[in-house]
Amino acid sequence: MPAKGEVTVVGAGLIGLFSAHYLLESGYAVTLLDAGAPGGGAARVNGGWVCPARSDPMPSWGVVRDGVRSLIPPYDGSFFLRPSALPRVAGYLARFLASSGSGRFARSWDDLDLLNRQTAPLVDELVEAGIIGDLQDEGFLILHSRLEDAEAAWASLLAVSQRGLAPAPDPVVGREALLELEPGLGDASQFGFVHRGDRWLDPSRLVDRLVESVVARGARLEQDTPALAVRQRGEQAEVATPRGVVAAEHVVIAAGAWSEELLRPLGVKGYVTPGKGYSFSVFPQYPPTHVLRLGDTHVGVTPMGDHARVVGMVEFDGTREGVRPERIDFMKRQARPWLSGIDWDASTEERVGPRPMTPDGKPLIGCVPGAERVVVATGHNMLGLTLGAATGTLVASLVARGPAAAVPAFDPMRFSRNPFGSG
Ligand SMILES: Cc1cc2nc3c(=O)[nH]c(=O)nc-3n(C[C@H](O)[C@H](O)[C@H](O)COP(=O)(O)OP(=O)(O)OC[C@H]3O[C@@H](n4cnc5c(N)ncnc54)[C@H](O)[C@@H]3O)c2cc1C
């Protein structure tokens, strides 16, 4: 089929690659530009959860409390603010606070469900197409030390199941039954239950498969080619790079936590801010067969074949890179009581990735007013893998139909029009 037109996609992370996939499906010719190599941002570091059922947006009073705690001794926490970064993240934080009330939280969650309702069928299609080969669905094991905490978590996931994105959780069981499910649990794991519906995979393998698949279908991949600026000139959308200008009919900005620099000159204030997440690998004596959620620690453990990936932390230190060993130590201290048979000193692949955070926890997806051939697809917070396929289909519609395909809930101009992004 002859190409409908040329599209340049800026960023070969999860969102850029999913966008390229669905643009090719729709008959466009695609050039992918990446500042480095595909998956070089948050994509390969992530926890691998395809989790539409637990897609609540991050802004909430609980997270605000954790952030404030991280500013006072002992300066620890899963949501970590470095005081020296405050001037750089103040714009994001002010809008984050405004989004943390219960009404805004509930509306944002409903909005995220617009994409999440498409996640499971799209992921099933990608499995059928052979692009996803390692999807696991044994369920998430939610662990607690006290029965009342396990019951409260169970009740909140029962409420989540009423959104229609996951079945009701299995009943709460005690330690003996938990050890039959997972022999490698530590003493803190006394009560828990399995929650099915969400699934997981190895995100690095997914990046590689998406790259292979889009390149095999004719996409051009230009690595080490950072976009310096994007603009629309007449019927053309142009990307300036150190190697010259790349011109096409459309451009998609999908540069993750680097997107804000490209958006501002176009008049889009997205407040996309890097929230660094950490992961590392351990080699448990009893490899887990479920994703493990460790009480209220905000640390999760994903089974990945012979090893398990420990993930967590949202750190705002004003940078996008750089592993801080004290953050890894904090995660290990948090995880240790919940698991047994792990040599924590033998961890490998200690990595950090910048999540593209937005103040209301929702992505920015839509055309740029006055430059409708430029489509924004960024700000996926902690959910880029989960929301990636649905975002890719929306990007393909926006390229084909322009603003007529817009979903107002993800309007990239919402913080430019209204200081606090509502409406
Ligand atoms: C520890 C951790 C755990 C996570 N766990 C999960 C999870 O379990 N499930 C889930 O759904 N999500 C998870 N996430 C979030 C998810 O990884 C992100 O939301 C997702 O990677 C965002 O995709 P993206 O394409 O916007 O950005 P990225 O994946 O970061 O990709 C951005 C790409 O743009 C490129 N780039 C940057 N600047 C330029 C430029 N100027 N020109 C060209 N290219 C450029 C970068 O090199 C990079 O390749 C996790 C994230 C972290 C850090």
The ligand as an SDF file (V2000), in Angstrom:
LIG
                    3D

 53 58  0  0  0  0  0  0  0  0999 V2000
   11.4910    2.5450   37.6680 C   0  0  0  0  0  0  0  0  0  0  0  0
   10.3300    2.7200   36.7150 C   0  0  0  0  0  0  0  0  0  0  0  0
    9.2980    1.7910   36.7430 C   0  0  0  0  0  0  0  0  0  0  0  0
    8.2230    1.9370   35.8680 C   0  0  0  0  0  0  0  0  0  0  0  0
    7.2940    0.9500   35.8350 N   0  0  0  0  0  0  0  0  0  0  0  0
    6.2710    1.0280   34.9470 C   0  0  0  0  0  0  0  0  0  0  0  0
    5.3590   -0.0430   34.8380 C   0  0  0  0  0  0  0  0  0  0  0  0
    5.5110   -1.0840   35.4950 O   0  0  0  0  0  0  0  0  0  0  0  0
    4.3040    0.0870   33.9880 N   0  0  0  0  0  0  0  0  0  0  0  0
    4.1220    1.2230   33.2430 C   0  0  0  0  0  0  0  0  0  0  0  0
    3.1080    1.3070   32.5410 O   0  0  0  0  0  0  0  0  0  0  0  0
    5.0170    2.2360   33.2880 N   0  0  0  0  0  0  0  0  0  0  0  0
    6.0790    2.1670   34.1180 C   0  0  0  0  0  0  0  0  0  0  0  0
    7.0000    3.1760   34.1790 N   0  0  0  0  0  0  0  0  0  0  0  0
    6.7790    4.3990   33.3850 C   0  0  0  0  0  0  0  0  0  0  0  0
    7.1840    4.2520   31.9280 C   0  0  0  0  0  0  0  0  0  0  0  0
    8.4570    3.6590   31.8270 O   0  0  0  0  0  0  0  0  0  0  0  0
    7.1830    5.6430   31.2790 C   0  0  0  0  0  0  0  0  0  0  0  0
    5.9120    6.2300   31.4580 O   0  0  0  0  0  0  0  0  0  0  0  0
    7.4880    5.5290   29.7840 C   0  0  0  0  0  0  0  0  0  0  0  0
    8.7890    5.0340   29.5830 O   0  0  0  0  0  0  0  0  0  0  0  0
    7.3250    6.8730   29.0900 C   0  0  0  0  0  0  0  0  0  0  0  0
    7.5150    6.6490   27.7210 O   0  0  0  0  0  0  0  0  0  0  0  0
    8.0750    7.8040   26.7810 P   0  0  0  0  0  0  0  0  0  0  0  0
    8.2560    7.2230   25.4350 O   0  0  0  0  0  0  0  0  0  0  0  0
    7.2440    9.0160   26.9390 O   0  0  0  0  0  0  0  0  0  0  0  0
    9.4930    8.1770   27.4230 O   0  0  0  0  0  0  0  0  0  0  0  0
   10.8160    7.3090   27.4020 P   0  0  0  0  0  0  0  0  0  0  0  0
   10.4810    5.8750   27.4080 O   0  0  0  0  0  0  0  0  0  0  0  0
   11.6860    7.8510   28.4720 O   0  0  0  0  0  0  0  0  0  0  0  0
   11.4550    7.6340   25.9820 O   0  0  0  0  0  0  0  0  0  0  0  0
   11.8470    8.9370   25.5990 C   0  0  0  0  0  0  0  0  0  0  0  0
   12.8280    8.7890   24.4380 C   0  0  0  0  0  0  0  0  0  0  0  0
   13.0330   10.0700   23.8540 O   0  0  0  0  0  0  0  0  0  0  0  0
   14.4120   10.1990   23.5430 C   0  0  0  0  0  0  0  0  0  0  0  0
   14.7260   11.6410   23.4680 N   0  0  0  0  0  0  0  0  0  0  0  0
   14.8800   12.5140   24.4830 C   0  0  0  0  0  0  0  0  0  0  0  0
   15.1130   13.7610   24.0110 N   0  0  0  0  0  0  0  0  0  0  0  0
   15.1020   13.6710   22.6660 C   0  0  0  0  0  0  0  0  0  0  0  0
   15.2750   14.6100   21.6160 C   0  0  0  0  0  0  0  0  0  0  0  0
   15.4910   15.9170   21.8560 N   0  0  0  0  0  0  0  0  0  0  0  0
   15.2340   14.1580   20.3440 N   0  0  0  0  0  0  0  0  0  0  0  0
   15.0200   12.8470   20.0720 C   0  0  0  0  0  0  0  0  0  0  0  0
   14.8420   11.9100   21.0430 N   0  0  0  0  0  0  0  0  0  0  0  0
   14.8670   12.3170   22.3140 C   0  0  0  0  0  0  0  0  0  0  0  0
   15.1200    9.4740   24.6800 C   0  0  0  0  0  0  0  0  0  0  0  0
   16.4360    9.1000   24.2900 O   0  0  0  0  0  0  0  0  0  0  0  0
   14.1940    8.2700   24.8760 C   0  0  0  0  0  0  0  0  0  0  0  0
   14.5710    7.1760   24.0620 O   0  0  0  0  0  0  0  0  0  0  0  0
    8.1280    3.0630   35.0020 C   0  0  0  0  0  0  0  0  0  0  0  0
    9.1740    3.9810   34.9730 C   0  0  0  0  0  0  0  0  0  0  0  0
   10.2760    3.8150   35.8070 C   0  0  0  0  0  0  0  0  0  0  0  0
   11.4020    4.7920   35.7200 C   0  0  0  0  0  0  0  0  0  0  0  0
  1  2  1  0
  2  3  1  0
  2 52  2  0
  3  4  2  0
  4  5  1  0
  4 50  1  0
  5  6  2  0
  6  7  1  0
  6 13  1  0
  7  8  2  0
  7  9  1  0
  9 10  1  0
 10 11  2  0
 10 12  1  0
 12 13  2  0
 13 14  1  0
 14 15  1  0
 14 50  1  0
 15 16  1  0
 16 17  1  0
 16 18  1  0
 18 19  1  0
 18 20  1  0
 20 21  1  0
 20 22  1  0
 22 23  1  0
 23 24  1  0
 24 25  2  0
 24 26  1  0
 24 27  1  0
 27 28  1  0
 28 29  2  0
 28 30  1  0
 28 31  1  0
 31 32  1  0
 32 33  1  0
 33 34  1  0
 33 48  1  0
 34 35  1  0
 35 36  1  0
 35 46  1  0
 36 37  1  0
 36 45  1  0
 37 38  2  0
 38 39  1  0
 39 40  1  0
 39 45  2  0
 40 41  1  0
 40 42  2  0
 42 43  1  0
 43 44  2  0
 44 45  1  0
 46 47  1  0
 46 48  1  0
 48 49  1  0
 50 51  2  0
 51 52  1  0
 52 53  1  0
M  END
$$$$
